[in-house]
Amino acid sequence: MENIKDDFKPDFFMIYMPYNYFEDESYKLINKVIHPVENVIISTVATVKNDRLVYNSIGGVALRFERNGKVSLKNKNHISKNIKNSASFLKNSLIPESFGTNLIFSTSSNLSVHSILNSTFTKQKDVRLYGGVASSDAEDFRTYISHNGKLIKDGFVVINLHDIYSFNTVSMGFIPIGTTYTLTKAKGNKIYSLDDIPISYLLNNLLNNTGISVNQLDPVKTSQIMWEFPFLFMDEDGYISYMLVPIMYDNNDGGFAFYGQVIQGSKIKLGVGDSEDILIDVGLRAGEFKQICKINGHPDLIINITCTARNYVLLSDRKEEEEQKIYYRYLKEIPITGFLTFGEIAPDRMGKPGKFYNETSILIGLVEG
């Protein structure tokens, strides 16, 4: 913020910072500096600054529109109490692709956000929507978002970027293997059986020779072992649409819980991958994005929304900044901003909107019309 020139008058601030900054004087000071400009502040574990990923830092972007662009914002609290009502609010808050681009950021659970997206995008196809769930490294994973100085509780903020057009790529980087399964018993965020076989049977096979049993898959052990085996969800047209990672195995009811909604009857494949696979895919998507830029025009800004679980896998091999370095190598002429999230939102590779991802990195190019 100290780099903003005195005569620069932004139309909108989007700021990302550690959760604890919301709990001390930093939050009040930042709001005082940026008032009365429209703004959103989001908690995060780390910020993206061109070729760097910086933990425990403040980042963000100040936008000033030079042609026809403008911004409008809406927010809703307590979205988990009534998913249907929240989905209706979201649907009515979005602008169509012909009018511009939408961003959405939330403090709610992944299950609530994913359920709302699934309820919203049953048929709607003419919308560009990107975003994610705020992140933090607090012990209880509490997160924060504020809109114009007002904290959003169990809610989301929708940012309408009028006359701002967009395109994107989605990097997953995990390789589908083996059988395509049907979720024959699933509810909420839990899978109980695949092809009428208890999920514990598949997990026992995956855990063979690890020294870990299924009933030991608490959140810590699950992140250490199972985040390299995400579940890849198939679209009804037969392609891989999005992926989710597990939270834990519930010994009380035999369900395997995920960071998102799992719908009974869905088709899935098991994915496998490590840091090398992720970074190979990053290079492919960066090259793809560069080609899209040649077709759609040079974007004014790139936003990189990338997952904390994905970063955890990279960090375990001491490659936590490699993703950003690869993106920058391909796209260094364009400013890149962004941050780590607990879940990502973007169209799938066939352009169907409102997909919710885990362990994914999204590049969004924004161009003022």
N, C-alpha and C positions, 0 to 999 in steps of 0.2 A: 504493500500500500504506500510505502514511502517513495515508490518509483512513479506514482501518479503525478503528472505535471499540474501546476497550480491552475492553469487555464483549461484543463481537461474537465469537461462536464459530462459524466457518464449518464446513461439512461437506466442502467441496471447493474447491480453488483451480485455476483454469485461467489460466495466465500466458503471454503472448506477448512476445518480446523479440529484439533483434538477435543474429545468430549469434555475434558476437565476445564477447558477454556470457557465453556458455557457456565461453569460453576464458580468462577472467580471474577475479578474486576475486568478481565480482558473482554468479556462479552459486552459489558456496559460501555467500555471505551470504544470498541469497534462500532457499536451501534450509534454512538455519539458522533463518530467521524463520518459515517456514511449516510446518516440522516440528512435530508428527507428522501434520498434516492431509493427507488424500489430495490429491495434486496432479499436474498435468501441466504441463510447461513446453515451449513450442514456439517455434522460431526463425522470425522473420518479417522482412520488409523494412519493414513499416509496420503500425501498429495503428489500429483504428477506435475513436473515442471520441465517441459520439453524432453530432454533425454534422462531426467533424474526422477527417482521415486524417493521422497523424503519423508521419513517417519517423524511423528510428533512435530508437525510443522503447520503453518498457516499458508494456504494457497488460494487461488481463485482467479476470477476474471472480472474486469470492468468493461461493460459494453456500451459503446456509443454508436447509434445508428446514423449512417451517412446518407441513406437514400430513403426508402419507404418503410424500413423496419420499425417495429414498435413492440412493446412487451405488455402483457396483462397477466395477472396472477390470481389464483383462487386457492383456497385451502379448506380442508375439512378435518375435524377432530373426531376421535372415537369411532373410527371406521370399522373396527372389529365387532362392534355391537350389532350392526345390521349390514351384512354383506350386500344384500340386494339393494338397499337404499344407497350405500356407498358406491356401488357399481353404476347406479342411475346417475348419481352426482358426477362421477368421473366421465361418463358418456356425454353428459350435457356440458362438461367443461372443456372438451377437446375441440380444436379447430380442424377442419379437413385439410388434407395434404395440399390442396390447391390454394389454401390461405396461408400455409406456413407449417411450422413444426411445434411439437409439444414435448416438454420435459416434465417428468414426475419424480419426486423424491419423497420417501416415506420413513417414518419412525416406527411403524407397526411391525408385527411379526411377518416373516416370509409367507406363512400359510395364509394370513389375512390378505396380504397384497396379491398373492398369486390367485386366490379365490376370487377376488374382485376383478382382476384382469380376465380371468376365464369367464366370468359372468358378463363382463362388458363387451368382449370381443367374440360374440357368438357368430355374428355375420359381418360386422363392420370391418371394412377393408381399406377405406380411403383415408387413413390416418397415419401420420408419422409420429411415433411416441417412443421416447428413450428415457432411461433413468435408472433408479436403483434404490436400495434400502441403505440408509445411513449406517455407518459402522463405528465401532469404538473398541478399545482394548480394556474397558472397565471389566471388573470381575463378573458383574451381573449383565454385561453387554448392553447397558443402557445407552441409548442414542438420543441425539437432539437435532431438531431442525427449527429454525425460526423464520418467520416472514414479517419483514418490517418491524423487527423487535419483539414480535409476539411468538412465544414458543408454541409449537404444534404438538399436541399430545395424542398418541395412538392415531396418527393421521398422515395426511400427505399434502403436498403443495404441488399444484399444476402450473407450469410456466408456459404460456402461449407466446410463441415468437412469431408474430405476424410478418408476412413477407420475408421470412427467413426459411430458405429451402435447404434440404438436408439429404444426405446419403450416408451409408454406413457399411461396415463389415463386422462380423462376429467371429472371434477366434475361440474355438473350443480346444482342439489339440489332442483329443483323446480318441483312440482307435476303436471302432466297434468290433466286437469279437463274438463268435459263437452263435447260439440260438436266439431267435426272436421270441420273446415270451409275451404272454398276455397276463395282465394283472387281474387274476380271477377273484381276489378279495383284497380290497383297499378301502380306506376311509380316512378323510382328512389328509394328514401328511404321512400316514402309515401304510405300508404294504405288508399283508399277511400271507399271501400265497401267489405263486406264479404257476400258471398252467395247472392249477389245483394242487400244487406241491408246496408245502410250507416254506416260507422264505428262509427259515433256519437251515433247511437242507442245502440250499445254494450257498449260504454263508459258511456253513461247515466246510464245503468244498473249497471255497476261496481262502479260508483260514488254515487249510491243511499245511502243516510244517511251519506255521508261524509261532506256535506255542501259546496261541490265544484261542479261547473258546468263544462261542457265540454269546453266552451269557456274561462275558467280560467286556462286551462292546459298549462301554460307556462313552460319553462324548469325547474324552481324551483319546482313548485307544481307537475309537472310530476315525478320528481325524488323522491319527498316525498311520493307520493301515488302509482304511477304506476310501480315503479321498483320492487315491490313485485308481479307483474303480467306480467312477460315477455311472449313474443310470442314464442312458440315452433314450429319450422319448420320441416315438415315431409319430409323424403326422398321418392322418387318414389316407393321404396320397402316397404313403410308403417311404418317405424320406425322414432322416433324423431332424427334428425340429428344435429341440432344446434339451438341456441336461440338468440333473439335480444331483447333489451329494447328500449322503446320509448324516444324520445326527447321532443316532444310537439305536441299539436293540432294546426293546422294552420287555423285560423278563416277566412282567405282570400279565401282558396280553399277547405276547408273541409277535408283536408288530415291529417292523423296521422303519424308524422315523426318518423323514427327509426334511430338508430346508425348502419346502414348497408343497403345493397341493399335488397329491397323486390320485388319479381318477380311475376307478374300477373299469376294466375293459380296455385300458390303454395298452398299446404295444410298446415294448422296450427292448433294448439290447444293452448288454453290459459293455462299458467302455474300459479301456486300459491305457495308461500313459504315465510319463514321468516328465521331469524338467526338460529333457531333450526333445520329447515329442511336442510339448507345449511351445517351445521356442522355435522349432521348425515350422509349426503352424503360424506363429506370429509373423515370421518372415514371409510366408505365403500370403497371409491376409494383408500385410503392409504393402506388398507388391500389387495385390488386387486393388487395394484402396488407391494406390498411386495411379493405376490404370483408370479407375472410376473418375478420379480427378481430371484426367485428360479428356474424358467424355463430358463430364458435368460442369467443368470449370474449377478453377483454383478456389478452395474454400477460404473464407476469412479466418476461420478458427477450427481447430480439431479438439473435441472433448474425448478423453479416454476414461471410460468407466470400467474398472477392472476389479475382480473379486478377491477378497481377503483369503479365501480358501485356496485359490490359485496361487496367490502370493506365498502362502504357507508352504505349498509344494516346492516352489522355486527357492524359497528361503532355506529349506532343508538341504538344498544343494549349493547354497551360497550364490544363487543366481537371481536374487530378488530384484535387481535393477536391469537385468538383461532385456526384459520385454520392452521397456521404454527406450533403451539404447537402439534396439532393432527398429522400432517405429521411427525414431528420430533419424536413423541412417537413411531411411527411404523418404522421409517427409520433412526434412530439416528446414525447408523454406517456409513452412507453415507453423504458426505458434500452436503448441499443444499444451492443454491444461487437463486436469482431471483428478480423480481420487479413488481410493479403495472403498468398496461397498460390501454389504452382506448378501446382496442379490442384485441381478442386473435385468434390465428391461429393454427390449429392442424387437424389431421384426425378425422373423427367422430368415433363412437363406432364400426362401421363395417369396419373401416380402409380406408374409402374413403378420399383422401387427399384434402387439400386446403379449409377446412371449416372455416368460420369466425364466431366468437362467441362474445356475450356480457355476462357479469355477470358470468363468468366461471373461473375456476382455473385448470390449466394444469400442470401436472408433466411430465417431460421429463427425462428419464434415458439415459445417454451417456456412451458408452463402446468403448474403443479403440481396434481395431482389431489387 
